[in-house]
């Protein structure tokens, strides 16, 4: 595989990775990671210019910021769901914009005769 083609494919993978991160398609990211790794391995013995390295670094850093944001979002949702499971009230808004609280349902056992 020639160097320019490999670089172009790697840049396309970075762009696709960004699109999938923005769309929240985390399942597709694993497949892209495998492809990215293979392309990076193909370039490991190639002497790249400073401009090329900077461009690849910028693409990588851009995507890493999105990955970090996605991880933070997942962590926040997980923490909130844990709070709700422990009985924390859920606040929401009505159609008219009024704030209301959804209480945790009281579970009772009904006995049948």
Residue frames as qw, qx, qy, qz and C-alpha x, y, z in Angstrom:
[[0.000, 0.892, 0.451, 0.000, 0.00, 0.00, 0.00],
 [0.448, 0.438, -0.056, 0.777, 1.55, 3.31, -0.95],
 [0.292, -0.217, -0.475, 0.801, 2.15, 5.98, 1.66],
 [0.201, -0.025, -0.085, -0.976, -0.16, 8.67, 0.23],
 [0.571, -0.265, -0.605, -0.488, -3.05, 6.26, -0.13],
 [0.546, -0.309, -0.698, 0.346, -2.55, 5.03, 3.43],
 [0.128, -0.139, -0.299, 0.935, -2.45, 8.61, 4.74],
 [0.374, -0.130, -0.310, -0.864, -5.60, 9.48, 2.84],
 [0.624, -0.310, -0.688, -0.203, -7.39, 6.40, 4.21],
 [0.424, -0.254, -0.607, 0.622, -6.25, 7.24, 7.74],
 [0.087, 0.041, 0.093, -0.991, -7.61, 10.78, 7.42],
 [0.531, -0.211, -0.505, -0.647, -10.90, 9.33, 6.16],
 [0.582, -0.310, -0.732, 0.172, -11.03, 7.03, 9.20],
 [0.208, -0.185, -0.423, 0.862, -10.46, 10.02, 11.51],
 [0.300, -0.047, -0.170, -0.937, -13.28, 11.90, 9.74],
 [0.617, -0.252, -0.647, -0.371, -15.63, 8.90, 9.93],
 [0.468, -0.244, -0.692, 0.493, -14.74, 8.44, 13.60],
 [0.024, 0.081, 0.223, -0.971, -15.69, 12.06, 14.24],
 [0.488, -0.144, -0.398, -0.763, -19.03, 11.62, 12.43],
 [0.636, -0.266, -0.722, -0.059, -19.84, 8.50, 14.45],
 [0.323, -0.192, -0.571, 0.730, -18.92, 10.23, 17.72],
 [0.204, 0.009, 0.019, -0.979, -21.13, 13.21, 16.90],
 [0.623, -0.140, -0.477, -0.604, -23.99, 10.87, 15.99],
 [0.586, -0.397, 0.523, -0.474, -23.46, 8.78, 19.12],
 [0.935, 0.193, -0.229, -0.190, -22.88, 5.57, 17.17],
 [0.369, -0.695, 0.611, -0.092, -20.48, 4.00, 19.65],
 [0.894, 0.026, 0.448, -0.003, -20.82, 0.48, 18.21],
 [0.715, 0.679, 0.012, 0.166, -19.27, 1.58, 14.91],
 [0.071, -0.906, 0.405, -0.095, -16.26, 3.06, 16.71],
 [0.737, -0.377, 0.556, 0.071, -14.79, -0.33, 17.60],
 [0.809, 0.404, 0.355, 0.240, -14.61, -1.31, 13.93],
 [0.322, 0.915, -0.091, 0.226, -13.03, 2.03, 13.08],
 [0.440, -0.777, 0.449, -0.013, -10.45, 1.59, 15.84],
 [0.836, -0.064, 0.499, 0.217, -9.31, -1.69, 14.29],
 [0.634, 0.672, 0.226, 0.308, -9.01, -0.08, 10.87],
 [0.015, -0.966, 0.203, -0.158, -7.17, 2.92, 12.30],
 [0.656, -0.574, 0.479, 0.107, -4.72, 0.66, 14.10],
 [0.823, 0.212, 0.427, 0.308, -3.92, -1.25, 10.89],
 [0.428, 0.843, 0.086, 0.315, -3.34, 1.97, 8.97],
 [0.272, -0.904, 0.317, -0.089, -1.11, 3.36, 11.71],
 [0.788, -0.309, 0.493, 0.201, 0.90, 0.13, 11.73],
 [0.734, 0.508, 0.309, 0.329, 1.31, 0.42, 7.97],
 [0.223, 0.910, -0.060, 0.343, 2.82, 3.89, 8.50],
 [0.688, -0.706, 0.081, 0.147, 5.09, 3.06, 11.41],
 [0.719, -0.200, 0.318, 0.585, 8.24, 2.74, 9.27],
 [0.395, 0.700, 0.331, 0.494, 7.40, 5.66, 6.98],
 [0.335, -0.235, -0.172, 0.896, 9.19, 8.96, 7.49],
 [0.074, 0.816, 0.556, 0.140, 6.37, 11.51, 7.66],
 [0.245, 0.490, -0.031, 0.836, 6.79, 15.25, 7.26],
 [0.083, -0.139, -0.546, 0.822, 6.24, 17.59, 10.16],
 [0.421, 0.030, -0.118, -0.899, 3.11, 18.98, 8.45],
 [0.644, -0.100, -0.676, -0.343, 1.66, 15.50, 8.01],
 [0.423, -0.160, -0.770, 0.450, 2.36, 14.59, 11.62],
 [0.097, 0.105, 0.327, -0.934, 0.74, 17.83, 12.82],
 [0.542, -0.028, -0.358, -0.760, -2.34, 17.21, 10.65],
 [0.640, -0.153, -0.749, -0.073, -2.73, 13.66, 12.00],
 [0.278, -0.132, -0.649, 0.695, -2.16, 14.89, 15.54],
 [0.281, 0.017, 0.083, -0.956, -4.83, 17.59, 15.12],
 [0.650, -0.106, -0.524, -0.540, -7.34, 15.03, 13.83],
 [0.575, -0.140, -0.769, 0.242, -6.53, 12.69, 16.69],
 [0.115, -0.095, -0.500, 0.853, -6.81, 15.42, 19.34],
 [0.441, -0.067, -0.166, -0.880, -10.13, 16.62, 17.89],
 [0.717, -0.159, -0.601, -0.316, -11.56, 13.12, 18.13],
 [0.458, -0.085, -0.725, 0.507, -10.08, 12.53, 21.57],
 [0.156, -0.030, 0.297, -0.941, -11.94, 15.60, 22.85],
 [0.660, -0.090, -0.304, -0.681, -15.19, 14.11, 21.51],
 [0.679, -0.073, -0.727, 0.071, -14.40, 10.72, 23.06],
 [0.221, -0.020, -0.612, 0.759, -13.75, 12.37, 26.41],
 [0.395, -0.048, 0.073, -0.914, -17.04, 14.29, 26.17],
 [0.731, -0.086, -0.525, -0.427, -18.91, 11.07, 25.31],
 [0.549, -0.065, -0.749, 0.365, -17.35, 9.30, 28.29],
 [0.021, -0.009, 0.437, -0.899, -18.31, 12.18, 30.57],
 [0.565, -0.072, -0.186, -0.801, -21.88, 12.06, 29.26],
 [0.732, -0.100, -0.660, -0.140, -22.19, 8.31, 29.81],
 [0.382, -0.034, -0.680, 0.624, -20.75, 8.69, 33.31],
 [0.231, -0.056, 0.223, -0.945, -23.21, 11.48, 34.10],
 [0.700, -0.110, -0.369, -0.602, -26.19, 9.41, 32.94],
 [0.660, -0.067, -0.730, 0.164, -24.98, 6.40, 34.92],
 [0.177, -0.004, -0.574, 0.800, -24.64, 8.52, 38.05],
 [0.426, -0.075, 0.029, -0.901, -28.09, 10.05, 37.61],
 [0.744, -0.106, -0.544, -0.373, -29.71, 6.64, 37.08],
 [0.508, -0.056, -0.736, 0.444, -28.02, 5.42, 40.26],
 [0.095, -0.030, 0.375, -0.921, -29.45, 8.42, 42.15],
 [0.617, -0.077, -0.231, -0.748, -32.92, 7.69, 40.80],
 [0.709, -0.076, -0.699, -0.054, -32.66, 4.02, 41.76],
 [0.357, -0.073, -0.665, 0.652, -31.77, 5.10, 45.29],
 [0.119, -0.700, -0.673, 0.206, -34.94, 7.17, 45.49],
 [0.145, -0.305, 0.032, 0.941, -33.90, 10.64, 44.38],
 [0.447, 0.668, 0.443, -0.396, -36.85, 12.58, 42.93],
 [0.434, 0.216, 0.559, 0.673, -37.08, 13.13, 39.20],
 [0.140, 0.647, 0.199, -0.723, -37.90, 16.63, 38.08],
 [0.348, 0.318, 0.683, 0.558, -39.56, 17.34, 34.77],
 [0.155, 0.246, 0.017, -0.957, -41.62, 20.03, 33.09],
 [0.482, 0.504, 0.674, -0.245, -45.28, 19.96, 32.03],
 [0.441, 0.539, 0.519, 0.496, -46.59, 21.04, 28.63],
 [0.038, -0.960, -0.211, -0.180, -47.18, 24.48, 30.10],
 [0.418, 0.614, -0.373, 0.556, -43.60, 24.74, 31.35],
 [0.563, -0.680, 0.233, -0.407, -44.34, 24.18, 35.01],
 [0.239, 0.422, -0.844, 0.228, -41.77, 22.25, 36.96],
 [0.845, -0.318, 0.024, -0.430, -43.04, 19.10, 38.61],
 [0.159, -0.487, 0.846, -0.149, -41.61, 16.17, 40.50],
 [0.824, 0.018, -0.473, -0.312, -42.14, 12.53, 39.70],
 [0.538, -0.533, 0.564, -0.331, -42.09, 10.52, 42.86],
 [0.166, 0.247, -0.951, -0.083, -40.75, 7.02, 43.00],
 [0.716, -0.248, -0.386, -0.526, -43.69, 4.60, 42.93],
 [0.465, -0.395, 0.661, -0.436, -44.44, 2.85, 46.18],
 [0.510, 0.124, -0.814, -0.250, -44.25, -0.86, 45.69],
 [0.598, -0.227, 0.511, -0.574, -46.77, -2.90, 47.57],
 [0.090, 0.064, -0.983, -0.149, -47.46, -6.56, 47.60],
 [0.664, -0.067, -0.018, -0.744, -51.02, -7.51, 46.95],
 [0.200, -0.100, 0.965, -0.137, -52.19, -10.77, 48.40],
 [0.579, -0.026, -0.458, -0.674, -54.86, -12.76, 46.71],
 [0.683, -0.225, 0.490, -0.492, -57.24, -15.00, 48.51]]
